[in-house]
């Protein structure tokens, strides 16, 4: 039965280390095995009869974005948006909130008390999902559900004084997040970027079905 009679490690001309294990059933001169592989004398194996451990591989190089993909505006908006969303989500999570909570609170601050169905339509949300968000905010005292003074049959969601104060504090957090993301831009560049983004957003946002559109559709 064959048995290992020689093993060791050596370095090639470039300095790279390699290991060799020789298997033979007859006496073998190990120098005849190693000399053809390198010009230097092999390093004796401190543990004959065992396979040397391969050297650890260096850590993989840090990946970078391909220059070609940086020519795609859609990719840039996606990548920047993802980074901005992550930073904003971290600020909200520290307060026990999510992006939808912020969106509902901001909308109520802008347009005043609204029925849940109206909020769901404006935000293009499923009614049950909107209900969960409102329940979360109501449990934390950010909003409450009350009778509409103009129509007592309707229940509307409104921002509480505590919710208004929380929203002001959140706005300050969001402003600092903006500063982090837009650090390379000066004030004029930030204003220009904001203007361009609003134009693109208005172009992509579906037009609401208002009374005028409904009237045009019925008269066609």
Secondary structure, 3 states (H helix, E strand, C coil): CCEEEEEEEEECCCCCEEEEEEEECCCCCHHHHHHHHCCCCCEECCCCCCCCCCCCCCCCCCCCCCCCHHHCHHHHHHHHHHHHHHHHHHHHHCCCCCHHHHHHHHHHHHHCCECHHHHHHHCCCCHHHHHHHHHHHHHCCCEEEEEECCEEEEEEEEECHHHHHHHHHHHHHHHHHHHHHCCCCCHHHHHHHHHHHHHHHHHHCCCCCCHHHHHHHHHC
